[in-house]
Amino acid sequence: MFIETEATPNPATLKFLPGQDVMGPRGTADFTGPEAAARSPLAARLFELDGVARIFLGADFVTVTKTNEADWADLRPQVLGAVMEHFMAGRPVMAGDEAEEMAEDTDPADAEVVAQIKELLDTRVRPAVAGDGGDIVFRGFRDGIVRLHMQGACSGCPSSRATLKHGVENMLRHYVPEVVAVEQVEA
């Protein structure tokens, strides 16, 4: 098994591509600590490694964010080994019911606008963000403000705020006149 490794715009994060589905069409999963990783045998195994701060599982990749103290020269081979061992053993990525309820704050009267926003995010934003090892999740729309949650490599990335404000906000405002601003929210 060959696992590719790619840098991301976030220097604390690397993207690992095992050459097969990780989450596949089920979506994504973001784990901010070992406690949250209990529902994923893969994420739980990666959190056993010293220096792992966050795990993000994408369609066909695993994004690992290291602590400030950790060094990629030491951690990268350990992550590669753990990911390879997991997939070679045929273990599941998620255990049990992996559906995570995502709360969205919207006004039912804005359903058409929300549908437009989600369509633009899914077709124009998420593919680019996934290419950098992350994801962007819609969390709400009220009073012209779109609330988005950054995951994976995008979470804590120095350029994520600029991506949201200059890229995503400008694009949404262009196509959806009801949008006045975009805000980043945590979980």
Secondary structure, DSSP 8 states (H G I E B T S, - for coil): ---EEEE-SSTTEEEEE-SS-SSGGG--EEESSTTGGGG-HHHHHHHTSTTEEEEEE-SS-EEEEE-SS--HHHHHHHHHHHHHHHHHTT--SS-S--------EE-GGGHHHHHHHHHHIIIIIHHHHHHTTEEEEEEEEETTEEEEEEEETTTT-TTHHHIIIIIIHHHHHHH-TT--EEEE---
